[in-house]
Amino acid sequence: MKSNKKFFKKSKCLPVDKFFQNVLYDKKNGYYNSKLPIGSKGDFVTSPKISNLFSEMIAVWIISAWEVLGRPKKINIVELGPGDGVLAKIILEVFKRFPEFDTSKKVFLFEISNLLKKIQKININVKSVKWIDSFEKIKNGPVIFFGNEFFDAIPIKQFIRKKGSLYEKYYLLNSDSEINEIHKKTSKRNYDMINSYSSLKSLKFIEFPKYGFKQLERITNIIANQGGCILMIDYGYLKSHNQSTLQSVFKHKKNYILNNLGKADITSHVNFELLKEFFVKNNLKIKKVITQKQFLENMGIMKRAEIIAKKMKFIDQSNLYIRLKRLLSPNSMGNLFKVVLAYNSKTNNFFGFK
Ligand SMILES: C[S@@+](CC[C@H](N)C(=O)[O-])C[C@H]1O[C@@H](n2cnc3c(N)ncnc32)[C@H](O)[C@@H]1O
């Protein structure tokens, strides 16, 4: 229990988002700075780790988006939250096969964890790639941002609406170093912020990605000024609901949210109705949110699998299709994961979104 104390730092009481920001991303004790969380030896697996075909589809999508943007001579590509770097590694390999695009592109990786940055540098091993902590360096030309499971890894705030007032959920460290949940009436600023979103109006229990939206505001400003788009793939739902979606995973199993702090991953499900409203408020256009299954199939993942399977032994073909099933199955990642595209461009015939 004493180990809980370090995540509160100097305070004894923190709102949910600040507390989990410390638990996940503290430079010394944070989960993402202590170990490699992704893969069979970690706590969870992501789509790029399941099949390279996922990453290939994203690479082809990025090149097609560059075409939609008018094949600019300078195009900035930014991956948000690159994990162990495997998605970027495959994407860079695909880019090499498209020389005109390859010479036009500059690739940036936006990563908060120093440990993951080191792992990404080793895994990617390409000199031209730049790591960034902020977006100020991306000055010229349109920008294509993309992220897989970036937004669901950014801590959210939680609120309860009672008799017209809003109370925020906090964690309080008691004298036995146990953690209790308490609710405090929120500030006028937070109250106005929540009430400015029509998708949250009728809710009694509200999840709000204040920190995530701060990050996205910087991104949407760049896209609104320089042109470009953002493609996000996340675990989430289409219609706002009254549920807590915070969840913790430890060694590939569900874990009580306050157990194994600093050793387990903590995420929330993304509210795509709210996210869409956010993008529109921030002057971007959006495509209809689709599932990962629809996106990958629209991008031609099955055709690509057929082509590469022809040269494979039976055992490798089986492995390929088992992995694809995991990515596409409606009961699994196929429907749970959703894809949103927000953009500022003259034309809108982006691939993958019918
Ligand atoms: C769940 S992992 C996803 C990894 C990877 N995209 C994949 O598909 O395997 C979340 C990633 O986002 C990064 N991240 C989370 N919050 C961030 C922030 N505020 N700024 C930059 N990176 C962040 C994490 O360190 C990690 O690399």
The ligand as an SDF file (V2000), in Angstrom:
LIG
                    3D

 27 29  0  0  0  0  0  0  0  0999 V2000
   -1.2640    1.7900  -26.0200 C   0  0  0  0  0  0  0  0  0  0  0  0
    0.2370    2.4160  -26.5950 S   0  0  0  0  0  0  0  0  0  0  0  0
   -0.0120    2.2360  -28.3560 C   0  0  0  0  0  0  0  0  0  0  0  0
    1.2320    1.8400  -29.0480 C   0  0  0  0  0  0  0  0  0  0  0  0
    1.2500    1.7100  -30.5650 C   0  0  0  0  0  0  0  0  0  0  0  0
    0.5740    2.7690  -31.2550 N   0  0  0  0  0  0  0  0  0  0  0  0
    0.7370    0.3720  -31.0440 C   0  0  0  0  0  0  0  0  0  0  0  0
   -0.2660    0.3510  -31.7560 O   0  0  0  0  0  0  0  0  0  0  0  0
    1.3490   -0.6420  -30.7250 O   0  0  0  0  0  0  0  0  0  0  0  0
    0.0740    4.1460  -26.3230 C   0  0  0  0  0  0  0  0  0  0  0  0
    1.2590    4.9660  -26.8090 C   0  0  0  0  0  0  0  0  0  0  0  0
    0.9680    6.3660  -26.6650 O   0  0  0  0  0  0  0  0  0  0  0  0
    2.0330    7.0020  -25.9510 C   0  0  0  0  0  0  0  0  0  0  0  0
    1.4610    8.1880  -25.2900 N   0  0  0  0  0  0  0  0  0  0  0  0
    0.4990    8.2240  -24.3720 C   0  0  0  0  0  0  0  0  0  0  0  0
    0.2370    9.4890  -23.9830 N   0  0  0  0  0  0  0  0  0  0  0  0
    1.0260   10.2830  -24.7160 C   0  0  0  0  0  0  0  0  0  0  0  0
    1.1960   11.7070  -24.8060 C   0  0  0  0  0  0  0  0  0  0  0  0
    0.4960   12.5400  -24.0570 N   0  0  0  0  0  0  0  0  0  0  0  0
    2.1020   12.1740  -25.6680 N   0  0  0  0  0  0  0  0  0  0  0  0
    2.8100   11.3270  -26.4510 C   0  0  0  0  0  0  0  0  0  0  0  0
    2.7040    9.9730  -26.4070 N   0  0  0  0  0  0  0  0  0  0  0  0
    1.8210    9.4570  -25.5530 C   0  0  0  0  0  0  0  0  0  0  0  0
    2.5210    5.8860  -25.0350 C   0  0  0  0  0  0  0  0  0  0  0  0
    3.7370    6.1420  -24.4230 O   0  0  0  0  0  0  0  0  0  0  0  0
    2.5380    4.7290  -26.0440 C   0  0  0  0  0  0  0  0  0  0  0  0
    3.6230    4.8150  -26.9270 O   0  0  0  0  0  0  0  0  0  0  0  0
  1  2  1  0
  2  3  1  0
  2 10  1  0
  3  4  1  0
  4  5  1  0
  5  6  1  0
  5  7  1  0
  7  8  2  0
  7  9  1  0
 10 11  1  0
 11 12  1  0
 11 26  1  0
 12 13  1  0
 13 14  1  0
 13 24  1  0
 14 15  1  0
 14 23  1  0
 15 16  2  0
 16 17  1  0
 17 18  1  0
 17 23  2  0
 18 19  1  0
 18 20  2  0
 20 21  1  0
 21 22  2  0
 22 23  1  0
 24 25  1  0
 24 26  1  0
 26 27  1  0
M  CHG  2   2   1   9  -1
M  END
$$$$
